[in-house]
Amino acid sequence: MNILSVFKPGEHIPNRDFSGHVRTFAVALAVFTSLIHCWMNSVGLMITIKMNAIHLATMMALVFLYFPGTARSRRDQPTALDWLFTGLALLGGLYVVMCYDRLLATKLEVTQLDLIISVMTMCLLVEASRRAVGLPLTVLCVFFLVYTKFGPYFPGLFAHRGFDWSRIITRMALTDQGIYGVTLMVSSSYVFMFILFGSFLAATKTSEFFNDFALALAGRYRGGPAKVAVIASALMGSISGSSQANVATTGAFTIPLMKKVGYKPFFAGAVEAAASTGGILMPPIMGASAFIMSTFLGIPYVKIMLAGVFPALLYYGAILTMVDLRAKSNGLEGLPKEEIPSMKTTMLDKGHMTIPLVLIVYFLVAGYTPLFSAFLGLIAIIVLSSCRKSTRMGVKDFIGALDGGARSAAPVGIACGIVGFIVGAVGMTGVGQVIAMNIIMFAGGKLWAALILCMLAAIVLGMGLPASACYIITATIAAPALQQMGVPALAAHFFAFYYGTMSAVVPPVALTSYTAAGLAKAAPTKVAVVGFGLAMSGLLLPFLFVYNPVLLFVDFTWGRFLPTILCAVVGVFSLSAGLIGMLRAHMPLWERVLFAANGIALVNPLKTVRLMSLAFFAFLFLQHWMRNRALRKETA
C-alpha cells in the first residue's frame, strides 16, 4: 500500500462500512466519544486543555478508523496501520491528561518524552487532516509550521528571526496557543454539542418534517419544488451547520421534485447547492465558524446569532426571487394539490419537534450559554420525541444518534485542531500584522479595494477548505486589516465568515454543487456555474453590511435600520432580476445590466446615492411594466 497516494482534490473520501466485531468496536468508540463530551460539557470539572486533548484524541481515532488512508485501502475494515494510528492517537490524548498538571507545576519544563509524544500527536494530526479534510488545508498548515522555524530564509517583510524546534513543539502541542487552543476548544464544546443536537433531531425524522412543511407551504405556487428546496434547506441548515450535509439531506427529496415539474437536472442541482450553502448562515445554529467568531470577539453567541438573521433572510430572499423568476421564464407551475401534504396533518404529526429549536433560541436570548442551551435542547428532543409514534426513538435510534453525532463532528474537530498550527504561527511570528499592512498598502487606503482583496483571499482559501478553517485563516490575516480601516469588528469578522461559507459554491472547487450534481445526475461543472449564478446576489451582501453595519445590529437605531433594510431588499431584488433577466417578461440585455448595476449601487451608505438609486429602480420597473403592457396589447 502506498501511504502517499491520495484522493483527487475535492473528491469526497467515503466512510468505511464495517461489520461484525470491528463495527461493534467502532460504534462503541463513537458512542463513548459522544457520552464523554456530554459529561465534560455538563458536569465534568476539567481544565480546557485536558478536555481539548480528549476531544482531539477521540476525533483522530474515529478518523483513522472510518476514513481510508488511500484510494486503494479496504472499505470493510481498518488496516494494521489504521489500528496503530488509532491506538497512538488515544495514547497521546491520555498522556496530556495525565501529565499536564506536572507541566503546569514546573512552568512547562518539558522532558524528552513530552517532546516525543507531542511530535507524534502533531504527525498524527497532519495525517488525520489529510484523510478527513483534504490536502489544501493540510499543506497550508504545515507550511505555517515550517515558516515558524525557517523565518530568516523568507524574503522582505515576511522574514523573522525563527524559533528552535523545542519551543515550536512545546507551544503547538503542550499549550493552549497551538492545536489545543481556542479553535479546538470551540469544537470540543459548542460545535460538538450542537452537532450532536442535530444528530438527535435527524434520528427523530425532523428533516422529513422540514421537507413536508416546506412542501405544504410553497409546493402549490409557481416553480413550487424549487421554492420547497430553498425553504427546506434554510430550515435544515438552521440545525445542521453543514452545507454538504444539507444537500444530502434535503436534496434527495427536493431535486427529484424539481425535475418532475420540468426543471432541467443541472438547474435543480444548482438550486439545491446554492440554498444548502446558505444553511450555515441561518440562525440559530450557524456552524463552527459562528461559535469560533463568538470566542474570537469575546461577545455572547446570541449577538452573533441575532446579527446573522437579516443577512440570512436577504440571502434566501434573493434565491427565492431568482427561482420564482426562472419558473416564470420557463412557464413552470406548482405541484398538483393531491401531491401536497396537509399543513395541519404535518404540524400535528411532527410539528412538536420544532420545540427544541424554539427552546434553544429562547435560552440563548435569555442569556444562557450555548452549551447549556444545547444540553437542554438534547433533553427536550429525547422527551418530546416520545410524544408521537412517528418520532419516537428506540434504543437503536438512540445509539445511532450518539454514533452519528461523533462521526459527523470528527472532520470538524480535525480541521479546528490543525488550524492551530496557523494560529500558533501567527502569534509567534506576527505575520498577521504584516499581511494586514500589505492589504492596506495594496488597497491604497481605500476600503472598497481592501474589501475586494479580502473577498478574493477568502474565496481562494475556501476552495476545498471547510468553512470553519477558511473563516479562522481569513479572520486571522484579513479581518485585522479591515478593522484598521475603521470597519467594526463584528462586520469585519462577518465578512470573513460569509465569504468563507460562500466559497463552497464558487467554481472550480464548488463542493456543494458537486454533491448536488451527483443527486441530480447532471454535469458537475454546469451545476457549479449555475449554482454560482444563483448565489451571486448573496455575494453582494457582505459589502452591504460592511458599509451598513446597522444590519448586524451594530450602532442600531430604527432611523438608520429601516431605510437600510428597504435599500437592501430593493437592491437584492433588482440584482436578482437583472441576473435572471425576467420580471413581467424577458428583459433585453441593456435592461438586465441597468437592473443589476442599480442593485449594486444600493449598497452605498450615502443618502443621496440611495435616493437616486431607489428613484432609478422605480423608473426602470415602471418603464418595464408599461413597455410590456403595450407589447401585450399589440399582440392581443
N, C-alpha and C positions, 0 to 999 in steps of 0.2 A: 504494500500500500504506500503510495506517495503522499506523505502528510502535507506536502506543499501544494498539492493540487487543490484548486478552489472552484467554487461555483461561478458562473458568469455574473458580471456586475448587474445588480438589480434583480437577479433571479431569487425567488423565494426558496429558502432552504427548508425542505419538508421535515416535520417532526416524525420520529420513528413510531411505528405501531408495534408494541410489544405484546407478548402473550406469556402465559404460564408464570413461573416464579419471578422472572425478570419484570413482568408487568406489575406483579404484586409489590415488589420492592420499589419500583419507580413511583407507583401510586402512593405507597406508604410514605415515601420521602416527600412527595408533593403535599400530601395531607399534613404531615408533621410540620412542613415549612409554613403552611397556612396557619396552623394552630399556634405555633410558637410566635408567629408575627402578631396574632391576635392577643396572645399573652403579653408580649413585650410592649404592645401599644395600648394596653388597657391597665393591667395590674402589675406587670413586671417592673421592678426597680433596677434599671441597668443604665450605666453611663452610655452616652451616644455612640462612642467609638466601638464598644463591645457589641452593641446592637447592630451597628453597621457591618461589623466583621461577620456576625452570624448571617446577616442578610446576604452579603456578597458571597459567602461560602456556599450557602444553600442555592443561590441563584446560579453560580458556576456549576455546582453539582448537577442541577437539573439540565443545564445547557449541555454538559458533556454526555449526559445520558440520552437526551432527546434529539439533539442536533448532530447529524453525522459530520465527521471531520472532513470528508471528501465526497465527491460525487460518486465514487465507487464503493463507499462504505455500505455495510449491510443496513437494511432498514428494519429488520426484525429483532435485532439485539445489539447492544453495545460491543465494541471491540475491547480487547485486553487493554489497549491504551486508554480508551474511554473510562474503563473501570479504575485504572491507575490515576487518571486526572481527577475523577470524582472523589476518590479517597484523599488525594493530596489537597484538593480544594477544601474539603471538610476539615482536614487536619490543620491547614493554615488558619482557618477561622477560629478553631478551638484554641490554637496556640495564642492568638491575640487575646482571646477572652481570659485565658489562664494567666498570661504573663503581663498584661498591661498595667496591673497595679504596681508591679515591680518597676516598670519603666517610668511610671508617674513618680514613684518614691525616689528614684535615682535621677530624676530630671532628664530622661531619655538617654541615659548612658547605655548604649546598645552593646550587645555581645556579638560574637561571630555567628552564633546560632540565630540570633534575631535577624541579622542581615541575610543569612541563607534562606530562612523561611520567608522573609519579605520579598527577596528576588524570585523565589518560587511562586509566590502569590501573584506578583506582577506579571510573570511569564504566563501563568495560567489565565490571568485576566485578558491578556492580549489574545491568546488562543480562543478563549470563550467569546470574545468580541468578534474575532474573525468569523466564527461559526454563526453566531446569533444576530449580529448587527451588520457585518459585511466588512470588506476591505477598506473602503474610503475612510470611515471614521477611525478604524484601527490604525491605518498608516499615518493619518494626521496626528493622532495622539502620540504614537511612537516618535514621530518627527519632533513634537514639542519636548518629549523626554530627552531626545538626543540634543536638541537645541540648548537645553538647560546645562548639559555637560560641555558642549563644544562652542559656547558663545564667542570666544575670542576669534574663531575662524569665520564668523559671519560678517558680511560687509556692512560698512557705514553705520547708520543709526541702530541697526539690529545687533551689533556686536555688544557683548558684555563680558565680564571677567571670567565667567564659568564657575562651576562648583564641582567638588570631588564626588565620586560615586557614593561614598558612605553617607554624605549629607543628603544627596538626592534621594537615595533609597529610604533613609530614615523619614524624610519629610513626606515622601509619596506613600509609604506603606505602614508607617507607625505613628502618624499624627492625623489630626483632623483637617489638614491643609492639602491633602492629596486624594487618594482613592477613597478614603474613609471620611471625606469632607462633606460639605453641605449638600452637594447633589445626591450623594448616596443616602444621606440622612433623610432627604425628602422621599427618595424611592422606598426606603425601608419603613417609612411611616405612612405619610399621606397617600402616596401613589399605590403602595401595596394594598392598603385597606380599601381604597376606592375601586381598585381593580377587582378585589375580592367581592365587594358590594355588587359590581356589575356582573360578576360570575354567578352570584346567587340569584340576581334578577333574571339572568338568562335561563337558569335552571327552573324557574317558575314560569317560563314561556312568556315573559313580559314583552319580548321582542315581537311575538305574534300579536299581542295586544296593540303595540305601536303600529304594526302594519294594518291591522283591521281598523283601528281608529283613523289612520290617515286615509284608508280606502273609503270609509263611511263619510269622512269629512270632504274629500275632494274628488273621489272617483267618478262622480257623475258629470263633472264640469269638463270644458274643452281641454283636451290633452290630459285628462284626469290621471292616468297612470304615471305620467311624468311628475305631476304635482304630488301624487302619492309618494313617489320616490324621494322627492325633496323633503316633504313633511316627515316621513318615516325616518329618513336619515338624520334630520335635525333632532327628532325625539330620541332615536337610538344613540346619536352622538352625545347627547346630554348625559348619558350614563357610561358609555364605553370608553371615551377618551382616546380612541384609536381609529384613524381613518380607514385603514385596511380591514380591521375587524368590522367596521361599519359597512363597508362594501360587501363583505362576505355574508353578513347577517341580513341586511335589507335587500341587497342586490339579487340574491337568489329568488326573492319573491317579486320585486318590482321590475326587474329587467324583462322577464318573460311577459309581464303585463303590458309593458310599453311596446314590445314587439308585436303583441297580439292586436293592438289597436292601430298599428300602421307605422310606428316609429322605426326607422332604419336601425339595425343592430348596433352600428357604431355610435349613433346618437343616443340610443338607450344606455349603452355603456358609459358614454360621456356624461350624461345627466347624473347617473349614479356616482361616478367618480368625483365630479365637482361637488355634489351635495354631500357626499360622505367626507370629503376633505374638510368641509366646514364644520363637521361634527365636533372637532377638537375645540372650536371656538365657542361652542354652545354651553352656557352655564346650565346646571350647577357644577358638573364635573368636566373640567376643561383640559384634562390630560396632565401629564407630569410637568410640562412647562409652566403651567399656571401656578402650581404649588412651589416650584423652584423660584418663580418670579416673586411670589409672596415672601419667601425666605431671603432672596437677594435684596429686596427693597425694605424688608423689615416691617411690612404692613400686614394687617389681617387678611386672610384669604377672601373674606366676604367682600372686601373692597375690590379685589381682582375680579371676583365673580360679577359684582354689580357693574364694573367697568366694561365687562365683556358683553353685556346684554344688548346694547344698541348696535355695536359692530356686527354681532352675530345676526341680529334681526335684519340689518341692512344687507348683509351678505346673502341670506336666504331669500330676502325680498327681491334682490337682483336676479337670482337664479329662477325664482318663480315667475318673474316678469318675462325672462327670456324664453322659458319653456312654454309659457302661455302664448307669447307672440309667435314662436315657432309652430305651435299647434295651429294657430290661426292661419299662418302662412301655408301650412300643408293641408288645411281643411280637416284636421283630426278632431273627432268627437270624444266624449267621455264613454265610460263603460255602461252597458245595459243595466237597468235598475235591478234585475234579478241577480246580477253578479256582485252587487254591492251589499255588504253586511249591514245589518241594522245597528245604528249608533246605540240605541237603548240596550240591545242584546249584548253588544260589545262591552259597554260600560258595566253592565250587571255581571257579566261573566268574569272579566279580568280587570275591570277598572280599579278595584281596590288595591292593585299592585302599584298604582301611582302614589299611594300614600307614603311609602318610604322616601320617595323623591321629595314630596312636599315637606316631610319631616326634616330632611337634610337641609333644605332651603330655610325652613323655619329656625332650626337650631343655629345655622350659620349666621342668619340675620340677627338672631337674639344674642349673639356674642360668644357662643360656644366654639370650641376649637374644631377644626376639620376632623381630627382624629375621633373626638367624642361624637361628633355628628355621624361619621361613617360607622362607628361601632353601634350606635343606636339604630342607624339605618339597617344594619345587618340583623339586629334583633327583631326589628319591625318586619323585615322580609320573612324571617322564619315563622313569626307568629301569624302574620296576615296571610301567608301562603296556605295555611291550613284551613282558611275560611271557605275555600271553594275546592271542589274535587279537581277542577281543571288546572289549578295552580299548586296543589298540594305536593310537597316534596317527600319522597320516601328516603330510606337510608341510602340507597344507591344514588339518588339525585343529590343528597347532601354531600356524600363523599365526592361525587363528580364535580360539585361546585368548588369544594376545597382544592381538589386536584387541578381543575381548570384555572382557578384563580392564581395558584402558584406558578403554573406553566406560562400563563399569559404575562405574568409580572417578570419572568426571567430575562427576556431580552431588554426590557426597560431598565431593570436593575443593572445589567451588564453595561448598557450604554451610559447610565449615570455614574457607574464606577470608573469606567475607563476615561471619561472626560475629566476625571480628577487629575490625570496627567497634565491636561491643558490648564486647568485652574491652578494647580501647583506650580507649573512652569511660569505662568503669567505672574503669580505672586512672587516668585523668586527672582525673575529677570526684569520685571517691569515692562515687558514687551507690549502689554495692553496700552500703556500710555503712549508708547512710540507709534503704534498703529493709529490711535486716536488722533495724534498730532498730524500724522501723514494724511488722514482722511480730511481733516480741516484744511490742510495745506493744498491738497489736490482740488478741493471744492472751492478754493479761493475765498473762504469765509462765507460762502452762500449756502443757506440752509437747503434749498431745493437740490443743489448739486450734491451735497453731503447725503441727503436722503436717497438719491438715486444710487450713489456709490454703496451705501449701506444695504439698500434693497438688492442690488446685484450680488453683493457679498453673501447675503443671507440665502438668496435663491441658489447660488452656485454651491455654497457649503451644504445646503439642504438636499442636493441631488444625491440620493442614495443614503442619506443620514436620517435617523429618527428625528422627529420634530423636536423632542426634548434636547437631544445633543446639539442640533442646529441652533436652538434658542440659546443654550448655555454659551456656545462659542461666539455667536453674534453679540449676545449681551455683554460678554467679557471684553470683546475687542472693538465693537462698533457703537454700542449704546453710550459709552462714556463720551465719544466724540459728539453725539447729538446733545447730550446734557451740557457739554461745554459750550454749545451754540445756543443755549437757552431753552431747549426742549424740556418740559417737565419729565422727571424720572419715570413716572408711570407711562407716559406717552412714548418715551424712548424705548422702554422695555417691551411695551405692547407692539411697537413697530417691529422689533426683532422677533417677537413671538409670532406675530401674524405672518411675516414672510417665511419664517422657519416652517410654519404649518403649510402655507400655500405652495412650498417647493414640492410637496407630494403630488401636485397636479401639473407641474411645469415640465414640459419636454426638455431634453430627451429622456430623463430618468423620472418618469411620472408613475410612481409605484401604484397609486390607487387606480390610475387609468389602466395599467396592465392587469391588475386584479379584476377590474370590471370587464375588460376585454375578454378574459377567459370565460366569464359567466355569460357574456353576450355573444360569444363565438364570432367576434369581429376582429379586424386587423388592429393590433395594439397601437401602432403609430397613428392611425386615423382616429382612434378613440382618444389618444393623448392630445392630439391637436385640437379636436372639437371640445374636449373637456377643458382645455386651457382657455379656449374662446368663451365658454360658458362662465368660467371663473374670472374672466377679465375684469368685470365690474368690481369684483371683490378685491382685485389688486390695486384699485384706486383708494380703497377705504383707509389703509394706514396713513396715507398722505392727508386724508381728511381729518383724522383725529390727532395728527401731529400739529396741523395748523389750527385745529379747533378742539383742543383737549377737553372742552366742556362736555363733549360726547362721552368721555370717560369719567364724567363727574369730577373733573379737576377744576377748581375755582368755579363751582356750579352756581349759577343764578338762572331763574326762569327767563329773564330778559335776554340772556345770551343763548340759553339752550333751545328755546322754541324756534327762533329764526334759523339756528344752525341745523336742527333736525329737519326743518322744512327744506332747506337747501340740499341737505344730504339725500333726502327721499327723492326730490326732483332730479338731482344730479345723477343718482343711481338709475332712475327710470329713463332719463334722457340718454345716458351712455348705453344702457341695455337695448333700448330701441334702435339706437344707431348701429350697434354691433349686429343685431338680428336683421335690421333693415325692414321693419314691419311695424305699422300702427293700425290705422284703419285699412290700409292697403300697403302693397310693396313700395318701398322708397327708392328713388333714384340715388345714385352714388353721392351726388352733391349734398342731398338731404341727409343721408346717413352720416356723412362727415361732419356736417353742422350740428346734428344732434349729439354725436359723440364728443365733439370738441366743446360744446356748451356744457355737457355733463362734467367734463374735466375742469372747466372754468369755475364751476360752482364749489370746488374745493377751496378756492381763495377766501380767506377770512375777511377781506376788506368789504365794508358795507356797500360801497359804490359798485364794485365789481359784481357783488352778489345781486344787487337790484337790477343791474344791466343784464346779467345772465338769466335771471328769472323772467324779465320782460322779453328777452330774446327767445326763451323757451316758449312763452305764451304765444309769441308771434309765429314761431315755427310750427307749433301744434295747430294754431288756427288756420294758417295757410295750407297745412297738410289736410286738415279736415275739409276746408272749403274746396280745395282743388279736387279731392277725391269725390266730394259730393257732386261737383259739376261733371266729372267723368261718368259717374253713375247715371246722371240724368241723360247724358248724351247717348249712353249705351242702352238705356231703357226703351 
